Amino acid sequence: MSSRRNFLKKVGVQSAAISILPVSTPLNWTSPEIKLPDPDIVGQDEFWFRIQEAYGVSRSKINLNNGGVSPQPRFVQEAFEKYTAMSNEAPSYYMWRILEPDRINIRRDLAKLLGCDAEEVIINRNTTEALDNIIFGLDLNKGDEVVLSHYDYPNMRNAWEQRKKRDGIVLKYVDFELPKASEEEIVNAFVKEMNAKTKLVHVTHMVNYNGQVLPVKEISREVKKRNLLLLIDGAHTFGHIDFNIREFDCDFFGTSLHKWICAPFGTGMMYIKKDRIAQVWAHAPTDANGDDDIQKFEALGTRSVPAEMAVGQAVLFHNNIGIERKYNRLKELTDYWTSEFENHPRFISYTPKRENKYGSLYTFGIEGMNSNEICNYLQKHYKIITTPIEWQNIDGCRVSPHVYTSFDDLDKLREGIREMLTA
């Protein structure tokens, strides 16, 4: 078994000097400056140790379910606490008159990351809320068809099923098996269900169940050939892998910012292409914005303005690590803990690594054990938090480290897996 030092030399990580600059807010509060060392000078271990120090995660438990929700760096937590304290001095004044008008600056930062205009994004609570706005806001009539997959997130499938019951639309589920299906087979499965009655195609960018990245670009090409609408569930890819929304030519996109951006809990983002905004009804309508104004979806009444404002600090932290460096690190962590077991006869991999289209999310099984048994063993004996996945042909344990995860943490995971494999 390779040593950690040899492993690091083998995979390597791109390096550069970065620092996190202070951010000014009302009341002259300035967030702390966090300086990250040049990895070429201090080495990769020291660089990532400094990242780990920025988080206040428990040392008594090992959180490897960051795909569910991630902790925030202290930098972000402090911003949230300061915005909360400020708001509590005079809520209606500081939240509505001082902070809310500044939301546009955070939308600009998010839009830049996504590769679109600020007039095409809003901040909301999560992916489910973002996509539900689309699913329930589009005009669809009885007999109209929507193409989707059994591997889409349950909340989204349930939303479409409700529209089916309520409005009589037809749902066409594509037929393929993960992780066996090739990209070509997946694309062909979507194409097979498209016809003259199809109005929209729903695609999950990275599958929640096994972390597999679907060929969204290739599916989009087929969708647009037929002049159909394309909705993308990006819950697990924004802030995780590098992409530009324009490359997908999609009409709608939703994501959660409390996963891979490490923003405050209950923050998300919705994207609607400019020329599609007027086609989507807002569920909390207001006369303050026109039909083609994305801000019509922000009329939710009183909301957690401090959480939304602290998204700006999370984006700053993310940007100063850099998406390429971050993605390489997440893949490095996955490769580190999986490489030892991939050829073991009892180790079942549900996450294909072909064409490098994977990241932190990896689901594995062990012959003779079910998903709950694996996850419970890791939690009982090693205090490792994972998530059981039992869906379709997948019956395993999903592991998802983050930038604050250490190799020592993953060594404990590997020890636990070794014990289960040899039991």
VENHU-V419806 format. One record per residue. RES is the residue in three letters. SS is DSSP state (helix for helix, strand for strand, loop for the rest). PHI is phi in radians with two decimals (999 if undefined). PSI is psi in radians with two decimals (* if undefined). Layout:
((RES:SS:PHI:PSI) (RES:SS:PHI:PSI))
This chain:
((MET:loop:999:2.27) (SER:loop:-1.15:2.54) (SER:loop:-1.31:2.84) (ARG:helix:-1.06:-0.69) (ARG:helix:-1.09:-0.77) (ASN:helix:-1.15:-0.64) (PHE:helix:-1.10:-0.79) (LEU:helix:-1.10:-0.71) (LYS:helix:-1.12:-0.63) (LYS:helix:-1.19:-0.84) (VAL:helix:-1.47:-0.67) (GLY:loop:1.13:2.75) (VAL:loop:-2.47:2.38) (GLN:loop:-1.04:2.49) (SER:loop:-2.32:2.68) (ALA:loop:-2.96:2.75) (ALA:loop:-1.39:2.31) (ILE:strand:-2.43:2.72) (SER:strand:-2.55:2.66) (ILE:strand:-1.76:2.13) (LEU:loop:-1.53:2.72) (PRO:loop:-1.20:2.64) (VAL:loop:-2.11:2.22) (SER:strand:-1.55:2.52) (THR:loop:-2.36:3.01) (PRO:helix:-0.96:2.86) (LEU:helix:1.13:0.31) (ASN:helix:1.04:0.42) (TRP:loop:-1.35:2.36) (THR:strand:-2.14:2.20) (SER:loop:-1.21:2.71) (PRO:loop:-1.17:2.67) (GLU:loop:-1.58:2.25) (ILE:strand:-2.01:2.08) (LYS:strand:-1.83:2.20) (LEU:strand:-1.76:2.36) (PRO:loop:-1.28:2.84) (ASP:loop:-1.28:2.06) (PRO:helix:-1.07:-0.48) (ASP:helix:-1.17:-0.45) (ILE:helix:-1.59:-0.84) (VAL:helix:-1.65:-0.26) (GLY:loop:1.61:2.78) (GLN:helix:-1.15:-0.69) (ASP:helix:-1.04:-0.78) (GLU:helix:-1.19:-0.70) (PHE:helix:-1.03:-0.88) (TRP:helix:-1.29:-0.43) (PHE:helix:-1.10:-0.68) (ARG:helix:-1.13:-0.63) (ILE:helix:-1.12:-0.80) (GLN:helix:-1.05:-0.65) (GLU:helix:-1.12:-0.41) (ALA:loop:-1.27:-0.20) (TYR:strand:-1.86:2.58) (GLY:loop:-1.84:0.69) (VAL:loop:-1.24:2.71) (SER:loop:-1.09:2.43) (ARG:loop:-1.59:-0.17) (SER:loop:-1.59:-0.23) (LYS:loop:-2.32:2.69) (ILE:strand:-2.00:1.94) (ASN:strand:-1.51:1.86) (LEU:loop:-2.06:0.57) (ASN:strand:-2.14:0.89) (ASN:loop:-1.27:-0.28) (GLY:loop:-1.16:-0.40) (GLY:loop:-1.38:-1.02) (VAL:loop:-2.81:2.49) (SER:loop:-1.89:2.64) (PRO:loop:-1.26:2.80) (GLN:loop:-1.70:2.56) (PRO:strand:-1.06:2.70) (ARG:helix:-0.96:-0.63) (PHE:helix:-0.90:-0.78) (VAL:helix:-1.34:-0.72) (GLN:helix:-1.03:-0.75) (GLU:helix:-1.13:-0.68) (ALA:helix:-1.07:-0.79) (PHE:helix:-1.05:-0.77) (GLU:helix:-1.12:-0.69) (LYS:helix:-1.17:-0.75) (TYR:helix:-1.13:-0.62) (THR:helix:-1.17:-0.79) (ALA:helix:-1.07:-0.73) (MET:helix:-1.07:-0.81) (SER:helix:-1.11:-0.60) (ASN:helix:-1.27:-0.24) (GLU:helix:-1.21:-0.64) (ALA:loop:-2.86:1.45) (PRO:helix:-0.88:-0.94) (SER:helix:-1.15:-0.53) (TYR:helix:-1.33:-0.97) (TYR:helix:-1.26:-0.68) (MET:helix:-1.24:-0.87) (TRP:helix:-1.55:-0.59) (ARG:helix:-1.67:-0.55) (ILE:helix:-1.74:-0.91) (LEU:helix:-1.44:-0.84) (GLU:helix:-0.98:-0.69) (PRO:helix:-1.08:-0.38) (ASP:helix:-1.47:-0.06) (ARG:helix:-1.04:-0.52) (ILE:helix:-1.03:-0.59) (ASN:helix:-1.17:-0.64) (ILE:helix:-1.26:-0.67) (ARG:helix:-1.07:-0.64) (ARG:helix:-1.12:-0.74) (ASP:helix:-1.09:-0.76) (LEU:helix:-1.15:-0.73) (ALA:helix:-1.09:-0.68) (LYS:helix:-1.10:-0.74) (LEU:helix:-1.10:-0.70) (LEU:helix:-1.36:-0.47) (GLY:loop:1.64:0.61) (CYS:loop:-2.45:-2.95) (ASP:loop:-1.64:2.64) (ALA:helix:-1.08:-0.45) (GLU:helix:-1.31:0.06) (GLU:helix:-1.99:0.02) (VAL:strand:-2.28:2.62) (ILE:strand:-2.34:2.78) (ILE:strand:-1.65:2.30) (ASN:strand:-2.38:-2.62) (ARG:loop:-1.70:-0.52) (ASN:loop:-3.09:3.12) (THR:helix:-1.09:-0.75) (THR:helix:-0.99:-0.83) (GLU:helix:-1.11:-0.72) (ALA:helix:-1.06:-0.87) (LEU:helix:-1.29:-0.54) (ASP:helix:-1.10:-0.62) (ASN:helix:-0.97:-0.70) (ILE:helix:-1.32:-0.88) (ILE:helix:-1.01:-0.75) (PHE:helix:-1.63:-0.15) (GLY:helix:-1.70:-0.23) (LEU:strand:-1.46:2.52) (ASP:loop:-1.35:1.93) (LEU:loop:-2.27:2.41) (ASN:loop:-1.93:2.90) (LYS:loop:-0.95:2.26) (GLY:loop:1.66:-0.33) (ASP:loop:-1.12:2.50) (GLU:strand:-1.93:2.49) (VAL:strand:-2.16:2.28) (VAL:strand:-1.71:2.27) (LEU:strand:-2.61:-3.04) (SER:strand:-2.28:2.66) (HIS:loop:-1.17:-0.26) (TYR:loop:-1.60:0.06) (ASP:loop:-1.23:2.78) (TYR:loop:-1.09:2.44) (PRO:helix:-0.93:-0.73) (ASN:helix:-1.01:-0.63) (MET:helix:-1.32:-0.72) (ARG:helix:-1.08:-0.72) (ASN:helix:-1.12:-0.65) (ALA:helix:-1.12:-0.78) (TRP:helix:-1.15:-0.65) (GLU:helix:-1.11:-0.62) (GLN:helix:-1.17:-0.69) (ARG:helix:-1.13:-0.59) (LYS:helix:-1.08:-0.79) (LYS:helix:-1.17:-0.71) (ARG:helix:-1.36:-0.74) (ASP:helix:-2.01:-0.11) (GLY:loop:1.34:0.37) (ILE:loop:-1.27:2.85) (VAL:strand:-1.91:2.26) (LEU:strand:-1.81:2.20) (LYS:strand:-1.94:1.87) (TYR:strand:-1.51:2.23) (VAL:strand:-1.28:2.67) (ASP:loop:-2.00:1.83) (PHE:loop:-2.69:2.85) (GLU:loop:-2.09:2.19) (LEU:loop:-1.72:2.48) (PRO:loop:-1.66:0.15) (LYS:loop:-1.18:-0.65) (ALA:loop:-1.09:2.35) (SER:loop:-1.36:2.93) (GLU:helix:-1.05:-0.72) (GLU:helix:-1.10:-0.72) (GLU:helix:-1.14:-0.65) (ILE:helix:-1.16:-0.81) (VAL:helix:-1.04:-0.81) (ASN:helix:-1.11:-0.59) (ALA:helix:-1.13:-0.69) (PHE:helix:-1.17:-0.79) (VAL:helix:-1.05:-0.68) (LYS:helix:-1.00:-0.54) (GLU:helix:-1.60:-0.08) (MET:loop:-1.50:2.35) (ASN:loop:-2.66:-2.95) (ALA:loop:-1.14:-0.37) (LYS:loop:-1.58:-0.18) (THR:strand:-1.20:2.34) (LYS:strand:-1.95:-0.59) (LEU:strand:-2.59:2.57) (VAL:strand:-2.07:2.24) (HIS:strand:-1.85:2.14) (VAL:strand:-2.25:2.36) (THR:strand:-1.62:2.17) (HIS:loop:-1.18:-0.97) (MET:strand:-2.10:2.14) (VAL:loop:-1.23:2.23) (ASN:loop:-1.01:-0.59) (TYR:loop:-1.32:-0.54) (ASN:loop:-2.49:0.08) (GLY:loop:1.31:0.21) (GLN:loop:-1.34:2.31) (VAL:strand:-1.55:2.10) (LEU:loop:-1.46:2.69) (PRO:loop:-1.32:1.25) (VAL:helix:-1.07:-0.73) (LYS:helix:-1.05:-0.77) (GLU:helix:-1.21:-0.67) (ILE:helix:-1.13:-0.74) (SER:helix:-1.02:-0.71) (ARG:helix:-1.00:-0.75) (GLU:helix:-1.25:-0.63) (VAL:helix:-1.10:-0.79) (LYS:helix:-1.30:-0.44) (LYS:helix:-1.03:-0.53) (ARG:loop:-1.79:0.13) (ASN:loop:1.00:0.74) (LEU:loop:-1.78:2.87) (LEU:strand:-1.46:2.55) (LEU:strand:-2.19:2.15) (LEU:strand:-1.98:2.26) (ILE:strand:-2.04:2.26) (ASP:strand:-1.57:1.88) (GLY:loop:-1.92:0.55) (ALA:loop:-0.95:-0.65) (HIS:loop:-1.88:0.11) (THR:loop:-1.98:-0.50) (PHE:loop:-1.21:2.11) (GLY:loop:1.47:0.02) (HIS:loop:-1.98:-0.89) (ILE:loop:-2.13:2.77) (ASP:loop:-1.53:2.12) (PHE:loop:-2.74:2.86) (ASN:loop:-2.13:2.22) (ILE:helix:-1.04:-0.50) (ARG:helix:-1.15:-0.50) (GLU:helix:-1.12:-0.46) (PHE:helix:-1.56:-0.29) (ASP:loop:0.88:0.69) (CYS:loop:-1.55:2.82) (ASP:loop:-1.64:-0.56) (PHE:strand:-2.45:2.55) (PHE:strand:-2.67:2.44) (GLY:strand:-2.36:2.60) (THR:strand:-2.66:2.90) (SER:strand:-1.92:2.28) (LEU:loop:-1.52:-0.22) (HIS:loop:-1.54:0.19) (LYS:loop:-1.75:-1.51) (TRP:loop:-1.60:-0.25) (ILE:loop:-1.55:-0.29) (CYS:loop:1.08:0.68) (ALA:loop:-1.46:2.98) (PRO:loop:-0.96:2.63) (PHE:loop:-1.00:2.44) (GLY:loop:1.36:0.63) (THR:loop:-2.20:2.39) (GLY:strand:-2.56:-3.05) (MET:strand:-2.55:2.45) (MET:strand:-2.09:2.37) (TYR:strand:-2.04:2.34) (ILE:strand:-2.32:2.23) (LYS:loop:-0.99:2.43) (LYS:helix:-0.84:-0.82) (ASP:helix:-1.38:0.09) (ARG:helix:-1.92:-0.18) (ILE:helix:-1.01:-0.75) (ALA:helix:-1.18:-0.29) (GLN:helix:-1.47:-0.11) (VAL:strand:-1.96:2.17) (TRP:loop:-1.32:2.43) (ALA:loop:-1.48:2.46) (HIS:loop:-1.45:-0.31) (ALA:loop:-2.18:1.31) (PRO:loop:-1.13:2.65) (THR:loop:-2.46:2.68) (ASP:loop:-1.64:0.12) (ALA:loop:-1.44:-0.35) (ASN:loop:-2.21:2.61) (GLY:loop:-1.33:2.96) (ASP:loop:-1.07:-0.50) (ASP:loop:-1.74:0.32) (ASP:loop:-1.83:2.09) (ILE:helix:-1.02:-0.43) (GLN:helix:-1.26:-0.13) (LYS:helix:-1.11:-0.36) (PHE:helix:-1.51:-0.05) (GLU:helix:-1.63:-0.03) (ALA:loop:-1.41:1.25) (LEU:loop:-1.84:0.12) (GLY:loop:1.40:-2.72) (THR:loop:-1.18:2.32) (ARG:loop:-2.46:3.06) (SER:loop:-1.43:1.46) (VAL:helix:-1.08:-0.72) (PRO:helix:-0.99:-0.71) (ALA:helix:-1.10:-0.76) (GLU:helix:-1.15:-0.69) (MET:helix:-1.17:-0.60) (ALA:helix:-1.26:-0.20) (VAL:helix:-1.00:-0.59) (GLY:helix:-1.03:-0.71) (GLN:helix:-1.20:-0.62) (ALA:helix:-1.13:-0.72) (VAL:helix:-1.12:-0.70) (LEU:helix:-1.07:-0.79) (PHE:helix:-1.07:-0.80) (HIS:helix:-1.05:-0.83) (ASN:helix:-1.09:-0.60) (ASN:helix:-1.39:-0.32) (ILE:helix:-1.37:-0.79) (GLY:loop:1.67:2.34) (ILE:helix:-1.14:-0.64) (GLU:helix:-1.18:-0.80) (ARG:helix:-1.09:-0.72) (LYS:helix:-1.12:-0.83) (TYR:helix:-1.09:-0.75) (ASN:helix:-1.07:-0.69) (ARG:helix:-1.14:-0.77) (LEU:helix:-1.10:-0.71) (LYS:helix:-1.14:-0.69) (GLU:helix:-1.03:-0.77) (LEU:helix:-1.10:-0.75) (THR:helix:-1.08:-0.82) (ASP:helix:-1.07:-0.63) (TYR:helix:-1.08:-0.82) (TRP:helix:-1.52:-0.35) (THR:helix:-1.62:-0.50) (SER:loop:-1.03:-0.56) (GLU:loop:-1.18:-0.48) (PHE:loop:-1.87:-0.20) (GLU:loop:-1.07:-0.40) (ASN:loop:-1.81:0.13) (HIS:loop:-1.30:2.34) (PRO:loop:-1.10:-0.40) (ARG:loop:-1.71:-0.13) (PHE:strand:-1.53:2.18) (ILE:strand:-1.92:2.09) (SER:strand:-1.69:2.17) (TYR:loop:-1.79:0.06) (THR:loop:-2.11:1.91) (PRO:loop:-1.28:2.43) (LYS:loop:-1.77:0.14) (ARG:helix:-1.10:2.54) (GLU:helix:1.02:0.36) (ASN:helix:1.01:0.41) (LYS:loop:-1.67:1.15) (TYR:loop:-2.70:2.99) (GLY:loop:-2.58:-2.11) (SER:loop:-1.43:-0.63) (LEU:loop:-1.26:2.14) (TYR:strand:-2.53:2.24) (THR:strand:-1.96:2.27) (PHE:strand:-2.27:2.72) (GLY:strand:-2.19:2.93) (ILE:strand:-2.27:2.22) (GLU:loop:-0.98:2.24) (GLY:loop:1.60:-0.03) (MET:loop:-2.25:2.55) (ASN:loop:-1.68:3.08) (SER:helix:-1.04:-0.78) (ASN:helix:-1.17:-0.64) (GLU:helix:-1.11:-0.72) (ILE:helix:-1.13:-0.90) (CYS:helix:-1.12:-0.71) (ASN:helix:-1.14:-0.65) (TYR:helix:-1.09:-0.81) (LEU:helix:-1.12:-0.65) (GLN:helix:-1.28:-0.72) (LYS:helix:-1.18:-0.78) (HIS:helix:-1.65:-0.39) (TYR:helix:-2.27:0.04) (LYS:loop:0.98:0.62) (ILE:strand:-1.71:2.20) (ILE:strand:-1.69:2.04) (THR:loop:-2.24:-2.92) (THR:strand:-2.38:2.31) (PRO:strand:-1.33:2.44) (ILE:strand:-2.17:2.04) (GLU:strand:-2.32:1.73) (TRP:strand:-2.75:2.35) (GLN:loop:0.93:-2.14) (ASN:loop:-1.63:0.10) (ILE:strand:-1.71:2.25) (ASP:strand:-2.50:1.52) (GLY:strand:-2.79:-2.92) (CYS:strand:-1.97:2.17) (ARG:strand:-1.64:2.23) (VAL:strand:-2.00:2.33) (SER:strand:-2.54:1.55) (PRO:loop:-1.24:2.94) (HIS:loop:-2.31:-3.07) (VAL:loop:-1.11:-0.37) (TYR:loop:-1.54:-0.11) (THR:loop:-1.24:2.35) (SER:loop:-1.74:2.82) (PHE:helix:-1.17:-0.51) (ASP:helix:-1.07:-0.71) (ASP:helix:-1.03:-0.79) (LEU:helix:-1.27:-0.47) (ASP:helix:-1.10:-0.65) (LYS:helix:-1.17:-0.69) (LEU:helix:-1.05:-0.82) (ARG:helix:-1.07:-0.70) (GLU:helix:-1.07:-0.76) (GLY:helix:-1.11:-0.72) (ILE:helix:-1.16:-0.70) (ARG:helix:-1.00:-0.79) (GLU:helix:-1.07:-0.74) (MET:helix:-1.19:-0.64) (LEU:helix:-1.21:-0.50) (THR:helix:-1.74:-0.03) (ALA:loop:-1.21:*))
